[in-house]
Every structure is written in structure tokens, then in C-alpha cells.
Amino acid sequence: MTDWKQLDQQYVAGTYARFPLTLVRGEGAMAYDDRGRGYIDLGSGIAVTAFGYCDPLWKAAVEKQLGLLQHTSNLYYTQPCIELARLLCEKTGMKKVFFSNSGAEANECAIKAARKYAAETKGAEYFHIITLENSFHGRTLTTLAATGQDHYHELFQPLTPGFVHTPAGDFAALEQAVKKHKTAGILLECIQGEGGVIPLEPEFLEKTAALAKEQDIVLMVDEVQTGNGRTGRLYSYMHYGIRPDVVSTAKGLGGGLPLGATLLGEKVQSVLGPGDHGSTFGGNPVCCAGALSILSRLDADFLNQVLEKETMIRAALEGAEGVEAVTGKGLMIGVKTRKPVAQVIAACREQGVLCLSAKDRLRLLPPLNIPGELLQTALDVIREACKD
Ligand SMILES: *Cc1c(COP(=O)(O)O)cnc(C)c1O
């Protein structure tokens, strides 16, 4: 049998600490390895395969588009991209969409829009972007600068200047930073994903949104992980009474193909003009056709089912032996375990359940349409694995 792990180590850049598993196919919430063993996958490729592996409707939409046109560049109009932009705007009230290929790129566009808006309305010295400590916004040098975790920054200096980090949830500190630094925008995740599935308090979000509005600062919500139904609302900001100026998203939007989107609200809808930004692959028709199949199914009924599954998870894990806290919303759940999280993940894998971690927590991101029975089976395994 081919030793894929050895070949990977020989030829693939060593940037990933992978789980000891080679996956070869999947169906719904089940992933199968090269030995034919099946696993209930509660990771969805990090919140990407929103309707599971090879979802029939998504696959049909992608295959149909593949047979028509796989790429044109943005020099031409293509229908899937335009239809997807329209659906995103209709479902959110945002005005325009820029398409890219990843979460980091979606954030890059958000930051460029905020800086240009501020430069035009207030002056070029208003370039600062305030982000939160413990945040995650991507791996490019600019989105790394936005990411409020120092350990990602070491050895890659200098990063893009103009980013200021304030403690998550500390409104006074944020207000102080806005006073001190000429500010173009505020960028935040309503639930910090990579930071450990930590939700912000509603009051902090409301005050921050009010401050941004009052000072004409561009409020950007990073919905790369939390977006596209993941938290039981289409976008996580919809749990709160706030209206961002910019929403960036990616991960689940394409259902498994690379697609990023930056949604521009009324304030910034016309900021980016010809030549200001662009992408060769962005808005790829095959990715957009798949995304249309995903997004069109995220209606109120479906999102309520996501919230019902959150209730199932909480019922199984809250107060269970070895479980110290359950955080998050919908099907983006963090579990603080008494045992080291790596040990819990390994024990689950041995029992046929794949889980992820975020910082010191177990992170559950199952497909949004995971059947209740499979979820319950997986939760029983997790409960066992958490016991001392
Ligand atoms: C994953 C993630 C990103 C980066 O997305 P990529 O597609 O890996 O570039 C940015 N922000 C948040 C909140 C994320 O979870």
C-alpha cells in the first residue's frame, strides 16, 4: 500500500500538522479513508462542505456548469456570478458583491474598500483598521496584520502597517483606539472561530456598530467561518441588531470549491471602481453555480433545523463528564474539555468520528444537513471520549 504520509512529507511543503488519515472519498456527512473505513465527519473541511461530501444537488449544479464553461476571466459577463451576486444582495440587503477565491482575499477587498472610502471622505491619513485580539482574518501579509494573535506574526515582519488590535469585548479600549488612531474601519468576527469559538457579547457589538455609524467608520464583519448558515442564521451578525457596511465570506459559500465574496453595503457600494481591485479566478462560473445551489437552500426552515441541531449538541454535551463549557451558535460549537483536546480528538477518531480543534477547545462544524441520527451517534462518541 502506498505510504501517502511519507510521500507528502517528501514533496508537499511542511506547513500542515495533518491528522494521520488519508481521505479518498465522501458521501454526505461520511468520509472514507484509503483502507475503506468510514468516519462521521464533524469538521466539513473547516466549515466548507456545507451540505456534506458530494451533495447531489450541488454536484449536479457544478457538473452542469462544467459542461458549459469552466472559466472566462472577468473580462466577460457570466450568468452564475451575476445570479449569485443578486441572491446575496437580496438575502442580506447589501448592495454589491466582489468575488474572490478565499477568505483572506475577501478580507483584503474589505480592507481596500474601507481605506479608499476613508481616504476619499476624510483624507489619506485615515488608514487605520482596528481589529480584535484573538481574531483570525487570514494568512496574507495584510490579513496576518489584521489577525490579533502575535504568534502568527513572528518572523514575517514587516507586515502591512496600520492595524491596531484591542481586547475582544472591551468597548472602552476600542473607543480609545478610535480616538487615538485616524480610523478607516473596524473588522471583527461575531464569533471568533480560530480563536476558540468565542462569541462577542451583543452589547459590545451594538456599541461598536453605533460608534462606527456615528464616526462614519466602515464596519466590516468577517463571516468567512460563521457565514452561509453555519450559526443558524444566514450570517452571524443577523443574530444581533447590527448592520455592517461590509461582510466578507468564503468557506461554506462554495460548498467545497474555492470562492470568496465581499458584500458591500450602501455606504461603500461605489467605492471600488474599474482597476481598483480584481481577480483572475474570482467569480469562477463553476464555483458560483455550486454556491447558488448552496445559498438558495438556506431558507428560514433550514436554518431553524440548524438551530435544532445546536440544541441536540448542547443537550448531549453540557454538563457531561469532562466537559467544562460549550460555546458557539448553530453548528459552530466549541467544547472546553478537561482532557487535552488532542487526546479527545484522537479518541474520537479511533471510534470513527472526526473533530477539529480551535486553540484548547474541541471545535464541531458538521455539515449543516447532517442527519440527526448520525449527529447523535457522533455525540455519544464525544461524550465517551471526554470522560476522565
Ligand atoms: C478561515 C478564515 C479566514 C481565512 O480564509 P482562507 O480561505 O483560508 O483564506 C479568514 N477569516 C476567518 C474568520 C476564517 O475562519
The ligand as a Gaussian input file, in Angstrom:
#p B3LYP/6-31G(d) Opt

LIG

0 1
 C      -10.630000      30.632000       7.582000
 C      -10.785000      32.063000       7.916000
 C      -10.157000      33.067000       7.150000
 C       -9.203000      32.755000       6.034000
 O       -9.801000      32.067000       4.974000
 P       -8.897000      31.396000       3.831000
 O       -9.901000      30.900000       2.853000
 O       -8.110000      30.302000       4.480000
 O       -8.040000      32.462000       3.291000
 C      -10.434000      34.378000       7.464000
 N      -11.261000      34.703000       8.475000
 C      -11.862000      33.779000       9.237000
 C      -12.776000      34.200000      10.339000
 C      -11.636000      32.422000       8.996000
 O      -12.222000      31.495000       9.762000

